[in-house]
Amino acid sequence: KDLAAYIETFHPREAYGWSELTGLIDGPWKYIRAPKPELYDLSRDPGEETNLAEARPDVLKEEYRRLDALLADKAALKQQLK
């Protein structure tokens, strides 16, 4: 199985005072944690034109959980390196 890829950008926060964006690319799914969550099936929608967050709450919940776990691991590793 392919590994999920963590994605982030702080540009919206630094340039406009908006929220930063984080997310995962996990198999066919691209999840973006934003004030309005975004979920795309990249295998069917490589141009990210159809946000499936409302249509696929099951996938959204799982990707949200996976991102939380990844961020918790990242925070734990950061503490260990201090």
N, C-alpha and C positions, 0 to 999 in steps of 0.2 A: 504494500500500500504506500502511496505517495504521502509524504509529510505535509502537514498544513503549513502555509506561509503566513507569518504575521505581517501586517501592513499598518503604517501609521503616517500621519502628516500633522505637523504643528503649524503649518502655514496659515490656515484660517484663524487660529488663535493669535498668532504673532502679527499678522497683517491687518486683521479686521476686528479682533477682540471676540471672535466667535469660538465655538468649541473645537478642540482638536478632534481628529478623526482617527479611529483605530479599527482594525478588522482582521479577518482571516480569509485566505483563499484555501479552501478545503475540498479537494476533489472537484466536482463541477460547481461547487457553491462559492460565491464571494459574498461575505457578510461585512457590512460597514456599520460600526457602532457610531451613530450620530444622533443628534436630537430627534430626527425621524429616521429610524433604522432602515437600512437598505439590504436587500437580499436578491442576488442574481444567480441564475443557472447559466453559467458560462458555456456549457456544452450546447445549449439551445439558443442562448442570447449573448454572444460574445461582445456585442456592442453595448451591453448593459442598458437596454432601453426599457425593460419591464421589471419594475421593482416587485418582487414576490413576497415581501415581508408580511403583508396581510393575507395573502392567499396560501402561504405555507408556514403557519405559526409553529408547526412541529419542527421544521428545519431551523427556523429562526431561533427557537428556544434552545435547541441543541448547539447551534453555533455560538449563541450568547454564552452558554455554559462552558463551551470549549475555550472561548476567548478569556473568560474569567479565570479558568484554571491555568491557562498559559500566563496570564498577567500575574497571578499569585506565585507561580513558579519563578517568574522573572524577579519579583520583589524578594522572594526568599533567597535566590542566588545573589542578588545585590547585597543583602544583609550579610551573607556568608563572606563576601569579598571585602567587607570593611575591616 
